[in-house]
Amino acid sequence: MSKKKAKKNSEQGTYALCVTTGLIVVGLGLGPLLGSVLASSAVGVLTGGVAGYLINNRKSSRKNH
């Protein structure tokens, strides 16, 4: 497997992990407190997506410098 393909797979795995964690921890954990499981799940998925993006960008910016 080439390095480029391995990096792409790694980034996709990071996004998936962060989105799933955000959905479970934020979405389902805060759902009963906020009264809307759907809205809090959406917030959890967005939070996880942002976290995954920040993690992937931090890794790539370190290698470039």
Phi, psi and omega in degrees: 000136180287161180295323181295317180292322178295321179293318180297317178296322179295318179295319179296322178294323178294316177300314182299317180296315182293318180294318179295317178297317178298319179297314184287309186288305184280310186296304184278334180286321181265354181305308180295329180288323181273344178088354180223106181291323182295314180294317181289330175294320177297319177296320179296318179294317178296317178298317178296320178296318178294318179297317178298319178297315181294322178295315181292322179289325178296319180296315183288328181287331177293320183289332181282338182261000000 
